[in-house]
């Protein structure tokens, strides 16, 4: 068996740079540019992002979710409101996101307040989902302990029978959250670990200020 050492894993980043003169004054516009480039590069799951929350006990928790909405107001993802992250966001409505696009040698970190989106917006997205995904929102009591997989499969079968006509309403416990950024940091890999880091912070006057951070 080959022995692998994490300490020996090393990659020199050489794809590009990020200068203040090339960055947009509004970080969401820069993010939209980078996100579009990630899509055009045909990266796997370019909308995958780590979501970090604060637990009820004060401990951090993180998981991967998918970005499903992007606009001037913020970034939207969907989940079960009664899941662990849903309960944590209800208690501590702040979150942090991380996008990692290794093929482009880029990372984006985003922090801000989190709020529920409107029921109309949640409805619109829910009814656009495939049939199986809509049924899954009913079948899975997300984050709850279950004895084995047959319980999940039995619940799915029950809801398939209940909604055999395909008219599946959105569960009240399922919907979207929006993270409203007040800090955004853009990281571009550079040789010799001298990476570019531009951090945007929203001031009390509603103006974005940009600083360069040492790597």
Buried (B, 14 or more C-beta within 10 A) or exposed (E): EEEEEEEEEEEEBEEEBBEEEEBBEBBBEBBBEBBEBBEEEEBEEBBBBBBBBBBEEEEEBBEEBEBBBBEEBBBBBBBBBBBBBBBBBBEBBBBBBBBEBEEBBBBBBBBBBBBBBEEEBBBEBBEEBEEEEBBBBBBBBBEEEEEEEEEBEEBBEEBBEEBEEEEBEBBEBBBBBBBBBBBBBBBBBBEEEEBBBBBBBBEEEEEBEBEEEEE
